[in-house]
Amino acid sequence: MAGRKSDFTLPTNTLDDLFSTQEERDEAKLQKIRDIPLSEIDGFPNHPFQVREDEDMFQLVESIKERGVITPATVRQKEDGRYELISGHRRKKACELAGFETLRCEVVDLDRDEATILMVESNYQRSQILPSEKAFAYKMRLDAMKRQGQRNDLTSAPVGQKFSREVLAAESGDSHSQIQRYVRLTNLVPELLEFVDEGKIKMRPAVELSYLDEDCQRDVVDEIDLNDCTPSHDQTIRMRKFFNEGKLTTEAISAIMSEEKPNQREKIVLRGDKVRSLIPKNIPINQTEEYVCKALEYYNKFLRSRAERYSR
């Protein structure tokens, strides 16, 4: 995101920086860019963003084959001498698919929390981010900020806790409350989280389900599989209420999930112009429904009478 500032700053006030020219500083940066064997680069631990082999990936592979990696990936060197990938997981995968053996990288000196913050920030610009990806990315980001001494309790709003939420909201474009909802999704079992990613369960029902324990959530998954339907927001609110009261049994979940929801009721749609053309003009518009019902009643009687004649 243009103009976005990170909340951590690398040292820039060393004597070398103060007394060196821009050309010398650029040269020093170039010395940190090198081609590193793919076999020596490890992915970021618990990386929340998926690397999908989709059409965008195949286009990236062709671009790398033609022009190489234009923007270096970002890595940091670990104690064992290997490298940890901070930014560039898609580029690394594309290089593998393209048959390359190395990845052009910039080596940076960051600790675990600084690396986590940079990793999350670098992925905000993706065009498509799944709810589950955002959920775990926000949680990792907030945890890193907390370890850096920035309070980030999203369940209340003391003045001392506003900073981290404002930073995330400004960087991501999501509101404080929306960030809180995403973080709640990390409490869902994988099956429910997958339903959220697929759009089968909306955000607010998913948040309500996140307050249930694992056993109750898996009972909900079983009911979804059995009845091929997902719970409404109202149903999840009642489940959470029952759970808080210690009354949410498997039977209670089944009873709630088996209720007919308004959007599941069968609807009959009649085209007004087509129906009206079959109704005498002397019948007022406000009597159309009554006329149609009587016509259907007479037609039903006709069908029964015909069936009886044929059965004799």
Buried (B, 14 or more C-beta within 10 A) or exposed (E): EEEEEEBBEEEEEEEEEEEBEEEEEEEEEEEEEBEBEBEEBEEBEEBBBEBEEEEBBEEBBEBBBEEEBEEBBBBBBEEEEEBBBBBBBBBBBBBEBBEBEBBBBBBBEBEEBBBBBBBBBBBBEEEEBBBBBBBBBBBBBBBBBBEBEBBBEBEEEEEEBBBBBEBBBEBBEBEBEBBBBBBBBBBBBEBBBBBBBEEEBBBEBBBBBBBBEEEBBBBBBBBBEEEEBBBBBBBBBBBBEBBEEEEBEBEBBBEBBEEEEEEEEEEEEEEEEEEEEEBEEEEEEEEBEEBBEEEEEEEEEEEEEEEEEEEE
